[in-house]
Amino acid sequence: MEKWIEMLSTFGLALGLYPELLFAGAAGGWLALTYQEPTAFLVRSRRVVLSALAATWCTPLTIHLLELPVEPPIAKFPLALAFGLLTMDVLGKGVISLARKWFKEKSND
């Protein structure tokens, strides 16, 4: 667990991301793993990291686009947790289905 925290913090700071949103997104990813079927460690790790990154990138954008209040800063955490929770099952599958649809339309032209 300590290696996860160290890796996530270092990675986030190197990219200029908010570490607190990374952890909220990772928590959502870990929560999502509780209702998914057991998989290999690398697959679980990838899902948690992708959830953390999606939450960190999407949370500030969503707050800006929906004109949600920025203060208090703790108000961002539930949104980041939700993004982390939904990344693999909802957002990922939605993006993949949109991409398939787009490629089918382009191949028919």
ZAKOL-332733 format. One line per field, with one value per atom (N, C-alpha, C, CB): residue in three letters; atom name; z, x, y. Coordinates in nm, 2 decimals. Glycine has a CB too. Example, Ala and Ser with C-alpha at 12.3 -4.5 7.8 and 13.67 -1.06 7.14 Angstrom:
<sevos>
r <- c(ALA, ALA, ALA, ALA, SER, SER, SER, SER)
a <- c(N, CA, C, CB, N, CA, C, CB)
w <- c(0.78, 0.78, 0.78, 0.90, 0.71, 0.71, 0.79, 0.57)
u <- c(1.32, 1.23, 1.32, 1.13, 1.28, 1.37, 1.29, 1.41)
v <- c(-0.57, -0.45, -0.33, -0.45, -0.22, -0.11, 0.00, -0.06)
</sevos>
This chain:
<sevos>
r <- c(MET, MET, MET, MET, GLU, GLU, GLU, GLU, LYS, LYS, LYS, LYS, TRP, TRP, TRP, TRP, ILE, ILE, ILE, ILE, GLU, GLU, GLU, GLU, MET, MET, MET, MET, LEU, LEU, LEU, LEU, SER, SER, SER, SER, THR, THR, THR, THR, PHE, PHE, PHE, PHE, GLY, GLY, GLY, GLY, LEU, LEU, LEU, LEU, ALA, ALA, ALA, ALA, LEU, LEU, LEU, LEU, GLY, GLY, GLY, GLY, LEU, LEU, LEU, LEU, TYR, TYR, TYR, TYR, PRO, PRO, PRO, PRO, GLU, GLU, GLU, GLU, LEU, LEU, LEU, LEU, LEU, LEU, LEU, LEU, PHE, PHE, PHE, PHE, ALA, ALA, ALA, ALA, GLY, GLY, GLY, GLY, ALA, ALA, ALA, ALA, ALA, ALA, ALA, ALA, GLY, GLY, GLY, GLY, GLY, GLY, GLY, GLY, TRP, TRP, TRP, TRP, LEU, LEU, LEU, LEU, ALA, ALA, ALA, ALA, LEU, LEU, LEU, LEU, THR, THR, THR, THR, TYR, TYR, TYR, TYR, GLN, GLN, GLN, GLN, GLU, GLU, GLU, GLU, PRO, PRO, PRO, PRO, THR, THR, THR, THR, ALA, ALA, ALA, ALA, PHE, PHE, PHE, PHE, LEU, LEU, LEU, LEU, VAL, VAL, VAL, VAL, ARG, ARG, ARG, ARG, SER, SER, SER, SER, ARG, ARG, ARG, ARG, ARG, ARG, ARG, ARG, VAL, VAL, VAL, VAL, VAL, VAL, VAL, VAL, LEU, LEU, LEU, LEU, SER, SER, SER, SER, ALA, ALA, ALA, ALA, LEU, LEU, LEU, LEU, ALA, ALA, ALA, ALA, ALA, ALA, ALA, ALA, THR, THR, THR, THR, TRP, TRP, TRP, TRP, CYS, CYS, CYS, CYS, THR, THR, THR, THR, PRO, PRO, PRO, PRO, LEU, LEU, LEU, LEU, THR, THR, THR, THR, ILE, ILE, ILE, ILE, HIS, HIS, HIS, HIS, LEU, LEU, LEU, LEU, LEU, LEU, LEU, LEU, GLU, GLU, GLU, GLU, LEU, LEU, LEU, LEU, PRO, PRO, PRO, PRO, VAL, VAL, VAL, VAL, GLU, GLU, GLU, GLU, PRO, PRO, PRO, PRO, PRO, PRO, PRO, PRO, ILE, ILE, ILE, ILE, ALA, ALA, ALA, ALA, LYS, LYS, LYS, LYS, PHE, PHE, PHE, PHE, PRO, PRO, PRO, PRO, LEU, LEU, LEU, LEU, ALA, ALA, ALA, ALA, LEU, LEU, LEU, LEU, ALA, ALA, ALA, ALA, PHE, PHE, PHE, PHE, GLY, GLY, GLY, GLY, LEU, LEU, LEU, LEU, LEU, LEU, LEU, LEU, THR, THR, THR, THR, MET, MET, MET, MET, ASP, ASP, ASP, ASP, VAL, VAL, VAL, VAL, LEU, LEU, LEU, LEU, GLY, GLY, GLY, GLY, LYS, LYS, LYS, LYS, GLY, GLY, GLY, GLY, VAL, VAL, VAL, VAL, ILE, ILE, ILE, ILE, SER, SER, SER, SER, LEU, LEU, LEU, LEU, ALA, ALA, ALA, ALA, ARG, ARG, ARG, ARG, LYS, LYS, LYS, LYS, TRP, TRP, TRP, TRP, PHE, PHE, PHE, PHE, LYS, LYS, LYS, LYS, GLU, GLU, GLU, GLU, LYS, LYS, LYS, LYS, SER, SER, SER, SER, ASN, ASN, ASN, ASN, ASP, ASP, ASP, ASP)
a <- c(N, CA, C, CB, N, CA, C, CB, N, CA, C, CB, N, CA, C, CB, N, CA, C, CB, N, CA, C, CB, N, CA, C, CB, N, CA, C, CB, N, CA, C, CB, N, CA, C, CB, N, CA, C, CB, N, CA, C, CB, N, CA, C, CB, N, CA, C, CB, N, CA, C, CB, N, CA, C, CB, N, CA, C, CB, N, CA, C, CB, N, CA, C, CB, N, CA, C, CB, N, CA, C, CB, N, CA, C, CB, N, CA, C, CB, N, CA, C, CB, N, CA, C, CB, N, CA, C, CB, N, CA, C, CB, N, CA, C, CB, N, CA, C, CB, N, CA, C, CB, N, CA, C, CB, N, CA, C, CB, N, CA, C, CB, N, CA, C, CB, N, CA, C, CB, N, CA, C, CB, N, CA, C, CB, N, CA, C, CB, N, CA, C, CB, N, CA, C, CB, N, CA, C, CB, N, CA, C, CB, N, CA, C, CB, N, CA, C, CB, N, CA, C, CB, N, CA, C, CB, N, CA, C, CB, N, CA, C, CB, N, CA, C, CB, N, CA, C, CB, N, CA, C, CB, N, CA, C, CB, N, CA, C, CB, N, CA, C, CB, N, CA, C, CB, N, CA, C, CB, N, CA, C, CB, N, CA, C, CB, N, CA, C, CB, N, CA, C, CB, N, CA, C, CB, N, CA, C, CB, N, CA, C, CB, N, CA, C, CB, N, CA, C, CB, N, CA, C, CB, N, CA, C, CB, N, CA, C, CB, N, CA, C, CB, N, CA, C, CB, N, CA, C, CB, N, CA, C, CB, N, CA, C, CB, N, CA, C, CB, N, CA, C, CB, N, CA, C, CB, N, CA, C, CB, N, CA, C, CB, N, CA, C, CB, N, CA, C, CB, N, CA, C, CB, N, CA, C, CB, N, CA, C, CB, N, CA, C, CB, N, CA, C, CB, N, CA, C, CB, N, CA, C, CB, N, CA, C, CB, N, CA, C, CB, N, CA, C, CB, N, CA, C, CB, N, CA, C, CB, N, CA, C, CB, N, CA, C, CB, N, CA, C, CB, N, CA, C, CB, N, CA, C, CB, N, CA, C, CB, N, CA, C, CB, N, CA, C, CB, N, CA, C, CB, N, CA, C, CB, N, CA, C, CB, N, CA, C, CB, N, CA, C, CB, N, CA, C, CB, N, CA, C, CB, N, CA, C, CB, N, CA, C, CB)
w <- c(0.00, 0.00, 0.00, 0.12, 0.08, 0.08, -0.05, 0.19, -0.13, -0.26, -0.36, -0.32, -0.34, -0.43, -0.40, -0.40, -0.27, -0.24, -0.29, -0.08, -0.27, -0.32, -0.47, -0.27, -0.54, -0.69, -0.74, -0.74, -0.68, -0.73, -0.70, -0.66, -0.59, -0.55, -0.65, -0.41, -0.67, -0.75, -0.90, -0.75, -0.95, -1.08, -1.10, -1.12, -1.01, -1.01, -1.01, -0.90, -0.92, -0.90, -1.03, -0.78, -1.08, -1.20, -1.32, -1.24, -1.33, -1.44, -1.40, -1.47, -1.28, -1.24, -1.21, -1.35, -1.17, -1.13, -0.98, -1.17, -0.94, -0.80, -0.73, -0.79, -0.64, -0.57, -0.50, -0.48, -0.44, -0.37, -0.46, -0.29, -0.58, -0.67, -0.73, -0.79, -0.74, -0.78, -0.67, -0.79, -0.55, -0.44, -0.44, -0.31, -0.46, -0.46, -0.58, -0.47, -0.70, -0.81, -0.79, -0.93, -0.73, -0.70, -0.61, -0.65, -0.51, -0.41, -0.49, -0.30, -0.58, -0.66, -0.75, -0.76, -0.80, -0.88, -0.79, -0.94, -0.67, -0.57, -0.53, -0.45, -0.52, -0.48, -0.60, -0.45, -0.72, -0.84, -0.84, -0.96, -0.80, -0.80, -0.71, -0.77, -0.61, -0.52, -0.58, -0.40, -0.68, -0.75, -0.88, -0.76, -0.92, -1.04, -1.01, -1.12, -1.12, -1.10, -1.07, -1.22, -1.00, -0.97, -1.10, -0.88, -1.10, -1.22, -1.17, -1.31, -1.26, -1.22, -1.16, -1.35, -1.09, -1.02, -1.11, -0.94, -1.23, -1.32, -1.38, -1.44, -1.41, -1.46, -1.36, -1.50, -1.23, -1.12, -1.11, -0.99, -1.11, -1.10, -1.21, -1.09, -1.33, -1.45, -1.43, -1.58, -1.38, -1.36, -1.26, -1.32, -1.15, -1.05, -1.10, -0.92, -1.17, -1.22, -1.32, -1.28, -1.41, -1.51, -1.44, -1.61, -1.34, -1.27, -1.20, -1.16, -1.14, -1.08, -1.18, -1.00, -1.29, -1.40, -1.46, -1.51, -1.48, -1.54, -1.44, -1.57, -1.31, -1.21, -1.20, -1.08, -1.21, -1.19, -1.31, -1.17, -1.43, -1.54, -1.56, -1.67, -1.53, -1.56, -1.45, -1.58, -1.33, -1.22, -1.24, -1.09, -1.26, -1.28, -1.40, -1.29, -1.51, -1.63, -1.60, -1.74, -1.54, -1.51, -1.42, -1.44, -1.32, -1.23, -1.31, -1.12, -1.40, -1.49, -1.58, -1.56, -1.65, -1.75, -1.69, -1.83, -1.57, -1.50, -1.41, -1.43, -1.40, -1.32, -1.17, -1.37, -1.13, -0.99, -0.90, -0.97, -0.77, -0.68, -0.66, -0.55, -0.66, -0.64, -0.50, -0.72, -0.42, -0.27, -0.20, -0.22, -0.10, -0.04, -0.12, 0.10, -0.12, -0.20, -0.18, -0.17, -0.06, -0.03, -0.12, 0.12, -0.18, -0.26, -0.39, -0.29, -0.42, -0.54, -0.52, -0.59, -0.40, -0.37, -0.41, -0.23, -0.38, -0.42, -0.58, -0.37, -0.65, -0.79, -0.84, -0.85, -0.79, -0.83, -0.79, -0.76, -0.68, -0.64, -0.74, -0.50, -0.78, -0.87, -1.01, -0.89, -1.05, -1.18, -1.17, -1.22, -1.06, -1.04, -1.04, -0.91, -0.98, -0.97, -1.10, -0.87, -1.19, -1.31, -1.43, -1.34, -1.41, -1.53, -1.61, -1.48, -1.55, -1.63, -1.68, -1.54, -1.60, -1.64, -1.72, -1.51, -1.69, -1.76, -1.87, -1.67, -1.82, -1.92, -2.02, -1.84, -1.98, -2.07, -2.18, -2.00, -2.14, -2.23, -2.32, -2.16, -2.27, -2.35, -2.46, -2.26, -2.42, -2.52, -2.62, -2.45, -2.58, -2.68, -2.78, -2.61, -2.73, -2.82, -2.91, -2.74, -2.87, -2.95, -3.06, -2.87, -3.02, -3.12, -3.22, -3.05, -3.18, -3.28, -3.38, -3.20, -3.32, -3.41, -3.51, -3.32, -3.46, -3.55, -3.66, -3.47, -3.62, -3.72, -3.82, -3.65, -3.78, -3.87, -3.97, -3.79, -3.92, -4.01, -4.11, -3.93, -4.07, -4.16, -4.26, -4.07, -4.22, -4.31, -4.41, -4.23, -4.38, -4.47, -4.58, -4.40, -4.55, -4.64, -4.76, -4.58)
u <- c(0.08, 0.00, 0.09, -0.09, 0.20, 0.28, 0.35, 0.39, 0.38, 0.44, 0.34, 0.48, 0.21, 0.11, 0.10, -0.03, 0.10, 0.09, 0.21, 0.08, 0.33, 0.45, 0.45, 0.58, 0.42, 0.41, 0.31, 0.39, 0.19, 0.09, 0.12, -0.04, 0.18, 0.22, 0.32, 0.26, 0.43, 0.54, 0.49, 0.65, 0.41, 0.36, 0.27, 0.28, 0.19, 0.10, 0.17, 0.00, 0.27, 0.34, 0.43, 0.43, 0.49, 0.57, 0.49, 0.63, 0.36, 0.27, 0.20, 0.17, 0.22, 0.15, 0.00, 0.16, -0.03, -0.17, -0.19, -0.21, -0.32, -0.35, -0.35, -0.49, -0.25, -0.24, -0.37, -0.13, -0.44, -0.56, -0.67, -0.61, -0.68, -0.77, -0.73, -0.80, -0.60, -0.55, -0.59, -0.39, -0.58, -0.61, -0.76, -0.56, -0.84, -0.99, -1.03, -1.06, -0.97, -0.99, -0.95, -0.93, -0.83, -0.78, -0.88, -0.64, -0.93, -1.02, -1.15, -1.06, -1.19, -1.31, -1.27, -1.35, -1.15, -1.11, -1.10, -0.98, -1.05, -1.04, -1.18, -0.96, -1.27, -1.41, -1.48, -1.49, -1.45, -1.50, -1.45, -1.47, -1.33, -1.28, -1.35, -1.13, -1.42, -1.49, -1.61, -1.54, -1.67, -1.78, -1.75, -1.90, -1.63, -1.58, -1.53, -1.48, -1.52, -1.46, -1.31, -1.49, -1.26, -1.11, -1.03, -1.08, -0.93, -0.84, -0.69, -0.86, -0.60, -0.46, -0.42, -0.37, -0.31, -0.27, -0.24, -0.14, -0.18, -0.14, -0.27, -0.06, -0.37, -0.50, -0.57, -0.59, -0.57, -0.62, -0.55, -0.63, -0.42, -0.33, -0.36, -0.18, -0.37, -0.39, -0.53, -0.39, -0.63, -0.76, -0.76, -0.86, -0.69, -0.68, -0.61, -0.61, -0.49, -0.42, -0.50, -0.28, -0.57, -0.65, -0.77, -0.70, -0.82, -0.93, -0.88, -0.99, -0.76, -0.70, -0.67, -0.57, -0.62, -0.58, -0.71, -0.50, -0.81, -0.94, -1.00, -1.03, -1.00, -1.06, -0.99, -1.07, -0.86, -0.77, -0.79, -0.63, -0.80, -0.82, -0.96, -0.77, -1.06, -1.20, -1.26, -1.28, -1.22, -1.29, -1.28, -1.22, -1.16, -1.15, -1.23, -1.01, -1.22, -1.30, -1.45, -1.26, -1.50, -1.64, -1.68, -1.67, -1.60, -1.63, -1.64, -1.53, -1.55, -1.55, -1.67, -1.42, -1.70, -1.80, -1.94, -1.80, -1.96, -2.09, -2.10, -2.12, -2.00, -1.99, -2.03, -2.09, -1.97, -1.99, -1.90, -1.96, -1.93, -1.85, -1.71, -1.92, -1.61, -1.47, -1.44, -1.37, -1.50, -1.48, -1.59, -1.46, -1.57, -1.45, -1.38, -1.47, -1.25, -1.18, -1.22, -1.03, -1.27, -1.32, -1.44, -1.35, -1.51, -1.62, -1.58, -1.70, -1.45, -1.41, -1.40, -1.27, -1.38, -1.35, -1.46, -1.32, -1.59, -1.70, -1.70, -1.83, -1.68, -1.68, -1.57, -1.68, -1.45, -1.33, -1.35, -1.20, -1.41, -1.45, -1.54, -1.50, -1.64, -1.74, -1.68, -1.86, -1.59, -1.52, -1.43, -1.43, -1.36, -1.28, -1.36, -1.20, -1.48, -1.57, -1.63, -1.68, -1.66, -1.72, -1.63, -1.82, -1.50, -1.41, -1.41, -1.27, -1.39, -1.37, -1.50, -1.30, -1.61, -1.73, -1.82, -1.81, -1.83, -1.92, -1.85, -2.00, -1.76, -1.69, -1.61, -1.60, -1.53, -1.45, -1.53, -1.37, -1.64, -1.72, -1.80, -1.83, -1.83, -1.90, -1.81, -1.95, -1.69, -1.59, -1.56, -1.46, -1.54, -1.52, -1.63, -1.49, -1.75, -1.87, -1.88, -2.00, -1.85, -1.85, -1.74, -1.84, -1.63, -1.52, -1.56, -1.39, -1.61, -1.66, -1.76, -1.72, -1.85, -1.96, -1.89, -2.06, -1.80, -1.73, -1.65, -1.64, -1.58, -1.50, -1.59, -1.41, -1.71, -1.80, -1.86, -1.92, -1.89, -1.94, -1.83, -1.98, -1.71, -1.60, -1.56, -1.47, -1.58, -1.55, -1.66, -1.53, -1.78, -1.89, -1.89, -2.02, -1.82, -1.81, -1.72, -1.76)
v <- c(-0.12, 0.00, 0.13, 0.00, 0.12, 0.24, 0.26, 0.22, 0.16, 0.17, 0.24, 0.04, 0.20, 0.26, 0.41, 0.20, 0.45, 0.59, 0.67, 0.61, 0.61, 0.68, 0.69, 0.60, 0.58, 0.59, 0.69, 0.45, 0.69, 0.77, 0.92, 0.74, 0.95, 1.09, 1.13, 1.09, 1.05, 1.09, 1.11, 0.99, 1.02, 1.03, 1.16, 0.90, 1.18, 1.30, 1.43, 1.29, 1.44, 1.56, 1.58, 1.56, 1.48, 1.49, 1.54, 1.36, 1.51, 1.55, 1.68, 1.45, 1.73, 1.85, 1.83, 1.95, 1.71, 1.68, 1.70, 1.54, 1.71, 1.72, 1.59, 1.79, 1.57, 1.44, 1.40, 1.43, 1.49, 1.46, 1.40, 1.58, 1.45, 1.40, 1.26, 1.50, 1.24, 1.11, 1.01, 1.11, 1.04, 0.94, 0.92, 0.99, 1.02, 1.01, 0.92, 1.14, 0.94, 0.86, 0.72, 0.92, 0.70, 0.56, 0.49, 0.57, 0.56, 0.50, 0.46, 0.60, 0.54, 0.49, 0.37, 0.61, 0.37, 0.25, 0.12, 0.27, 0.14, 0.03, -0.02, 0.07, 0.08, 0.04, -0.03, 0.17, 0.01, -0.06, -0.20, 0.01, -0.23, -0.37, -0.46, -0.36, -0.41, -0.50, -0.57, -0.42, -0.51, -0.58, -0.63, -0.48, -0.64, -0.70, -0.84, -0.61, -0.92, -1.05, -1.04, -1.14, -1.14, -1.14, -1.15, -1.25, -1.07, -1.07, -1.07, -0.94, -1.07, -1.07, -0.93, -1.09, -0.93, -0.81, -0.70, -0.84, -0.73, -0.62, -0.56, -0.67, -0.64, -0.59, -0.50, -0.70, -0.54, -0.46, -0.33, -0.54, -0.34, -0.22, -0.12, -0.26, -0.17, -0.08, -0.01, -0.16, -0.09, -0.02, 0.09, -0.13, 0.06, 0.17, 0.29, 0.11, 0.27, 0.38, 0.46, 0.33, 0.39, 0.46, 0.53, 0.36, 0.48, 0.54, 0.67, 0.45, 0.66, 0.78, 0.89, 0.74, 0.85, 0.95, 1.01, 0.89, 0.93, 0.98, 1.08, 0.87, 1.04, 1.13, 1.26, 1.06, 1.26, 1.38, 1.47, 1.34, 1.42, 1.50, 1.55, 1.43, 1.47, 1.50, 1.59, 1.37, 1.58, 1.65, 1.80, 1.61, 1.86, 2.00, 2.05, 2.05, 1.97, 2.00, 2.01, 1.91, 1.91, 1.90, 2.01, 1.76, 2.05, 2.16, 2.29, 2.17, 2.30, 2.42, 2.43, 2.43, 2.32, 2.31, 2.33, 2.19, 2.26, 2.27, 2.39, 2.14, 2.47, 2.59, 2.55, 2.69, 2.45, 2.41, 2.49, 2.25, 2.51, 2.59, 2.52, 2.61, 2.60, 2.55, 2.54, 2.64, 2.63, 2.63, 2.56, 2.77, 2.49, 2.44, 2.34, 2.39, 2.33, 2.23, 2.08, 2.24, 2.06, 1.92, 1.88, 1.90, 1.97, 1.94, 1.87, 2.07, 1.87, 1.80, 1.65, 1.86, 1.61, 1.47, 1.37, 1.45, 1.41, 1.31, 1.30, 1.36, 1.41, 1.40, 1.31, 1.54, 1.33, 1.25, 1.10, 1.30, 1.08, 0.94, 0.88, 0.93, 0.95, 0.90, 0.87, 1.00, 0.96, 0.94, 0.81, 1.06, 0.80, 0.68, 0.55, 0.69, 0.56, 0.44, 0.40, 0.47, 0.50, 0.48, 0.46, 0.59, 0.49, 0.49, 0.36, 0.52, 0.25, 0.13, 0.07, 0.03, 0.08, 0.01, 0.10, -0.03, 0.23, 0.31, 0.40, 0.40, 0.48, 0.57, 0.49, 0.67, 0.39, 0.32, 0.25, 0.22, 0.18, 0.11, 0.21, 0.02, 0.33, 0.43, 0.48, 0.54, 0.51, 0.56, 0.46, 0.61, 0.34, 0.23, 0.21, 0.10, 0.22, 0.20, 0.32, 0.18, 0.44, 0.56, 0.55, 0.69, 0.50, 0.48, 0.38, 0.44, 0.27, 0.16, 0.22, 0.04, 0.29, 0.35, 0.45, 0.43, 0.53, 0.63, 0.55, 0.72, 0.44, 0.37, 0.30, 0.27, 0.25, 0.19, 0.29, 0.12, 0.41, 0.51, 0.55, 0.64, 0.56, 0.60, 0.49, 0.63, 0.36, 0.25, 0.24, 0.12, 0.28, 0.27, 0.39, 0.28, 0.49, 0.61, 0.58, 0.73)
</sevos>
